Structure formats: C-alpha cells, structure tokens
C-alpha cells in the first residue's frame, strides 16, 4: 500500500509505504518552508501483485 498525506502538526508531506502487510516505513517528501496547507486529501492505493490490479483504500482506514 502507498499512502500520501499532509501532517499538519509538523507541516510536512508524508508517504506511508506498507509491503506485504508487514513491513512499514514513512518517508518525508517535503518538510519546512511550506507556506500553506497543500490542497489535497490523503489518498492511498493497494497493489495486488497476484492479480496485477490496483484498488483505492477507503479514507476511513488512513491515518489522520
């Protein structure tokens, strides 16, 4: 799963990566120097390697 979201407390854009439902890491894509909140909602997609398909993850399952 790959999720991209805005972390307002620290004013940064984060990518949250989860591999095989076990390994998880966060990557800071942008931090500091951001003058205003980015105009996007958190989004995530699940990649199924067995069927080679992509499905959106419901907003309710994403971090706040």
C-alpha positions as protocol buffer text, in pm:
chain_id: "A"
residue {
  index: 1
  type: UNK
  ca { x: 0 y: 0 z: 0 }
}
residue {
  index: 2
  type: UNK
  ca { x: 116 y: 352 z: -74 }
}
residue {
  index: 3
  type: UNK
  ca { x: -45 y: 649 z: 103 }
}
residue {
  index: 4
  type: UNK
  ca { x: 38 y: 1019 z: 70 }
}
residue {
  index: 5
  type: UNK
  ca { x: -89 y: 1268 z: 328 }
}
residue {
  index: 6
  type: UNK
  ca { x: -27 y: 1605 z: 495 }
}
residue {
  index: 7
  type: UNK
  ca { x: 90 y: 1604 z: 858 }
}
residue {
  index: 8
  type: UNK
  ca { x: -28 y: 1947 z: 978 }
}
residue {
  index: 9
  type: UNK
  ca { x: 134 y: 1931 z: 1324 }
}
residue {
  index: 10
  type: UNK
  ca { x: 482 y: 1924 z: 1165 }
}
residue {
  index: 11
  type: UNK
  ca { x: 387 y: 2090 z: 834 }
}
residue {
  index: 12
  type: UNK
  ca { x: 518 y: 1817 z: 608 }
}
residue {
  index: 13
  type: UNK
  ca { x: 407 y: 1583 z: 330 }
}
residue {
  index: 14
  type: UNK
  ca { x: 446 y: 1214 z: 417 }
}
residue {
  index: 15
  type: UNK
  ca { x: 442 y: 895 z: 209 }
}
residue {
  index: 16
  type: UNK
  ca { x: 349 y: 585 z: 407 }
}
residue {
  index: 17
  type: UNK
  ca { x: 462 y: 258 z: 248 }
}
residue {
  index: 18
  type: UNK
  ca { x: 350 y: -87 z: 360 }
}
residue {
  index: 19
  type: UNK
  ca { x: 490 y: -402 z: 197 }
}
residue {
  index: 20
  type: UNK
  ca { x: 317 y: -739 z: 228 }
}
residue {
  index: 21
  type: UNK
  ca { x: 113 y: -614 z: 524 }
}
residue {
  index: 22
  type: UNK
  ca { x: 420 y: -649 z: 749 }
}
residue {
  index: 23
  type: UNK
  ca { x: 697 y: -406 z: 662 }
}
residue {
  index: 24
  type: UNK
  ca { x: 608 y: -40 z: 701 }
}
residue {
  index: 25
  type: UNK
  ca { x: 806 y: 279 z: 655 }
}
residue {
  index: 26
  type: UNK
  ca { x: 737 y: 651 z: 633 }
}
residue {
  index: 27
  type: UNK
  ca { x: 919 y: 885 z: 401 }
}
residue {
  index: 28
  type: UNK
  ca { x: 915 y: 1264 z: 436 }
}
residue {
  index: 29
  type: UNK
  ca { x: 856 y: 1408 z: 87 }
}
residue {
  index: 30
  type: UNK
  ca { x: 861 y: 1777 z: 188 }
}
residue {
  index: 31
  type: UNK
  ca { x: 925 y: 1950 z: 519 }
}
residue {
  index: 32
  type: UNK
  ca { x: 957 y: 2310 z: 630 }
}
residue {
  index: 33
  type: UNK
  ca { x: 929 y: 2613 z: 410 }
}
residue {
  index: 34
  type: UNK
  ca { x: 569 y: 2524 z: 323 }
}
residue {
  index: 35
  type: UNK
  ca { x: 365 y: 2844 z: 348 }
}
residue {
  index: 36
  type: UNK
  ca { x: 15 y: 2695 z: 328 }
}
residue {
  index: 37
  type: UNK
  ca { x: -160 y: 2362 z: 363 }
}
residue {
  index: 38
  type: UNK
  ca { x: -149 y: 2167 z: 37 }
}
residue {
  index: 39
  type: UNK
  ca { x: -487 y: 2139 z: -139 }
}
residue {
  index: 40
  type: UNK
  ca { x: -515 y: 1760 z: -138 }
}
residue {
  index: 41
  type: UNK
  ca { x: -686 y: 1494 z: 70 }
}
residue {
  index: 42
  type: UNK
  ca { x: -497 y: 1188 z: 196 }
}
residue {
  index: 43
  type: UNK
  ca { x: -507 y: 911 z: -63 }
}
residue {
  index: 44
  type: UNK
  ca { x: -389 y: 551 z: -71 }
}
residue {
  index: 45
  type: UNK
  ca { x: -392 y: 258 z: -312 }
}
residue {
  index: 46
  type: UNK
  ca { x: -335 y: -112 z: -263 }
}
residue {
  index: 47
  type: UNK
  ca { x: -139 y: -302 z: -526 }
}
residue {
  index: 48
  type: UNK
  ca { x: -221 y: -671 z: -569 }
}
residue {
  index: 49
  type: UNK
  ca { x: 79 y: -837 z: -731 }
}
residue {
  index: 50
  type: UNK
  ca { x: -106 y: -1165 z: -784 }
}
residue {
  index: 51
  type: UNK
  ca { x: -378 y: -1010 z: -999 }
}
residue {
  index: 52
  type: UNK
  ca { x: -175 y: -707 z: -1112 }
}
residue {
  index: 53
  type: UNK
  ca { x: -457 y: -476 z: -1003 }
}
residue {
  index: 54
  type: UNK
  ca { x: -482 y: -151 z: -808 }
}
residue {
  index: 55
  type: UNK
  ca { x: -764 y: -61 z: -571 }
}
residue {
  index: 56
  type: UNK
  ca { x: -820 y: 258 z: -369 }
}
residue {
  index: 57
  type: UNK
  ca { x: -807 y: 234 z: 11 }
}
residue {
  index: 58
  type: UNK
  ca { x: -1110 y: 387 z: 190 }
}
residue {
  index: 59
  type: UNK
  ca { x: -1041 y: 723 z: 356 }
}
residue {
  index: 60
  type: UNK
  ca { x: -1158 y: 583 z: 692 }
}
residue {
  index: 61
  type: UNK
  ca { x: -856 y: 349 z: 702 }
}
residue {
  index: 62
  type: UNK
  ca { x: -596 y: 622 z: 654 }
}
residue {
  index: 63
  type: UNK
  ca { x: -407 y: 798 z: 935 }
}
residue {
  index: 64
  type: UNK
  ca { x: -537 y: 1138 z: 1048 }
}
